Amino acid sequence: MKRFASVVFVLALAVPALADILQKKSGTFVEGKILEVTEKGVRIQLVEGGEATIPFDDLDPYTVYKIRDKRVRDSGDEAGARFALGRYAMENGLYDVGRADLDSAVRRDPSLKDEAEKVVADVEERDSAKLFEDGSAAMKAGDFSAALIKFQSLVDFFPASKFVEEAKKALAAATAEIEKENAKKKELLEALTKKKADAKAAKVEEGVKGKLDAALKAFDDARKLNTDGLEAEGNTSVSRADKNWRAAEAALFSAKNLVIDVASGTKDVDVLAAAKKLDSDCDAMLVVVYGNLGHLWAVERYYKEATKWLNRALAIDPTNHFATEVKLLVAGQQIRRSYSPERDR
């Protein structure tokens, strides 16, 4: 997949979007032009027409943060207002920008230093304990992927926490359990592909080939949706590009599920070979789709959303050059945003 050079990508991150993009807590996005900001929410002119009033309580904390950050900067970036915004960020899990805002407020008004340190300490005590508790509960429930995320977040965001050492041990245990689960899944798939047909083998083979045809169609649908997403991206329709690529992901998952059914229900060598190739093609296309989504949201400066998709691409293909390059660029932008007192959001 061809992309702009890295320099162009970095410049794109710094160019304001043509429309405001608001992310809701549900994960959906609203695209339009903000007309009014109140203490409780925003009024927005929607791209598709009409207006909507959205309470802050319905919006993702980072979206609320960006809106309030602009108000603070527009009003002169007074120390008290910057401190209040930093407190909001810390209390809502935006630790990097929260710490940066508190530091900025203290530089403007050193008398805020003790209060800022208390905010950080209170959030660290509360959130690190909650992360450790949630991670431990996930381990007990056998949800090792969720446990890994909780423990890793604790280690990354609260390195001075009293729970860090135990979290690191739990991280290793969760990783080992995930590796065991993956090994069992692999063994199961291999066992299913070797299962012999019963007395109704002919009928089963016919049904299997029908599923293979359906899987191939789902893969073709995904390729078309990916192309439609690129076209939408080129027309600067973020929501339509996102919708097409998410639909492409769903089509590829459907194809992969059908491939598993095919592999477990046939002994035809040619069908098995076709299923194996299609499964590999689906993985390759997933890497492309995830890379597109990562790039889309990185350009819009939704770095958390971008990183999520880029990580999915790298989970399938850790050597993928495009996903690696975009992720490094995103990390650089996040570092710049976190540590620069005058940062462009």
Residue pairs with C-beta under 8 A, 6 or more apart in sequence:
1 288
1 291
1 292
1 322
3 9
3 295
3 322
4 12
6 325
6 329
9 295
9 298
9 299
9 326
9 329
10 329
10 333
12 299
13 298
13 299
13 301
13 329
13 333
14 344
17 238
17 300
18 236
19 31
19 32
19 33
19 47
19 238
20 31
20 32
20 33
20 34
20 44
21 29
21 30
21 31
21 238
21 300
21 302
22 29
22 30
22 31
22 42
22 44
22 54
22 59
22 63
23 29
23 30
23 59
23 60
23 62
23 63
23 302
23 305
24 30
24 54
24 58
24 59
24 60
24 63
25 58
25 59
25 60
29 238
29 239
29 242
30 44
30 46
30 52
30 54
31 46
31 47
31 238
31 239
32 44
32 45
32 46
32 47
32 52
33 44
33 45
34 42
34 43
34 44
34 45
34 67
35 42
35 43
35 44
35 45
35 51
36 42
36 43
37 67
37 71
40 55
40 56
41 53
41 54
41 55
41 56
41 57
41 58
41 59
42 53
42 54
42 56
42 59
42 67
43 51
43 52
43 53
44 51
44 52
44 53
44 54
45 51
46 52
47 239
56 64
56 67
61 88
61 89
61 92
61 93
61 94
62 94
62 302
62 304
64 88
64 92
65 85
65 88
65 89
65 92
65 94
65 97
66 345
68 85
68 88
69 85
69 345
70 345
72 78
72 81
72 82
72 85
75 81
77 108
78 108
79 105
79 108
79 109
79 112
80 105
80 109
80 112
82 101
82 104
82 105
82 108
83 101
83 102
83 105
83 106
83 109
83 112
83 115
83 116
85 101
86 97
86 98
86 99
86 100
86 101
86 102
86 104
86 105
86 116
86 119
87 98
87 102
87 119
88 98
89 95
89 97
89 98
89 101
90 98
90 99
90 102
90 119
90 120
90 123
91 98
91 119
91 123
93 127
95 123
95 157
96 334
96 337
96 338
97 337
97 338
98 123
99 120
99 338
100 337
100 338
100 339
100 340
100 341
100 343
102 112
102 116
102 119
102 120
103 116
103 341
104 341
105 112
105 116
106 112
106 113
106 116
107 341
124 158
124 160
124 161
127 157
127 158
128 154
128 157
128 158
128 161
128 162
128 163
128 164
129 163
131 150
131 151
131 153
131 154
131 158
131 163
131 167
132 150
132 151
132 154
132 163
132 166
132 167
134 146
134 150
135 146
135 147
135 150
135 151
135 154
135 167
135 170
135 174
136 147
136 170
138 144
138 146
138 147
138 150
139 147
139 170
139 173
139 174
139 177
144 174
144 177
144 178
144 181
145 174
145 178
147 170
147 174
148 171
148 174
148 175
148 178
151 167
151 168
151 170
151 171
151 174
152 171
154 161
154 163
154 164
154 167
155 164
155 167
155 168
155 171
158 164
161 167
189 260
189 263
189 264
192 260
192 263
192 264
193 263
193 264
193 272
195 264
195 265
196 267
197 204
197 205
197 265
197 266
197 267
198 204
201 267
204 265
204 266
205 265
205 266
205 267
205 268
205 271
207 265
208 261
208 262
208 265
208 266
208 268
208 271
209 266
209 271
211 258
211 261
211 262
211 265
212 258
212 259
212 262
212 271
212 274
212 275
212 278
214 258
215 254
215 255
215 256
215 258
215 259
215 262
215 275
215 278
216 255
216 278
218 251
218 252
218 254
218 255
218 258
219 251
219 252
219 255
219 278
219 281
219 282
219 285
221 248
221 251
222 248
222 249
222 251
222 252
222 255
222 282
222 285
222 289
223 248
223 285
225 244
225 245
225 247
225 248
225 251
226 244
226 245
226 248
226 285
226 288
226 289
226 292
228 244
229 240
229 241
229 242
229 244
229 245
229 248
229 289
229 292
230 241
230 292
232 240
232 241
232 244
233 241
233 292
233 296
238 296
238 300
241 292
241 296
242 293
242 296
242 297
245 289
245 292
245 293
245 296
246 293
248 285
248 289
249 286
249 289
249 290
252 282
252 285
252 286
252 289
255 278
255 282
256 279
256 282
259 275
259 278
259 279
259 282
262 271
262 272
262 275
263 272
263 275
263 276
266 272
266 275
283 316
283 317
284 317
286 312
286 313
286 316
287 313
287 316
287 317
287 320
287 323
290 309
290 310
290 312
290 313
290 316
290 323
291 309
291 310
291 313
291 320
291 322
291 323
291 326
293 306
293 309
294 306
294 307
294 308
294 309
294 310
294 313
294 323
294 326
294 327
294 330
295 306
295 322
295 326
296 306
297 303
297 305
297 306
297 309
298 306
298 310
298 326
298 329
298 330
298 333
301 333
301 345
303 330
303 333
303 334
303 337
306 326
306 330
307 327
307 330
310 323
310 326
310 327
310 330
311 327
313 320
313 323
314 320
314 323
314 324
314 327
317 323
336 343
337 343
337 344
337 345
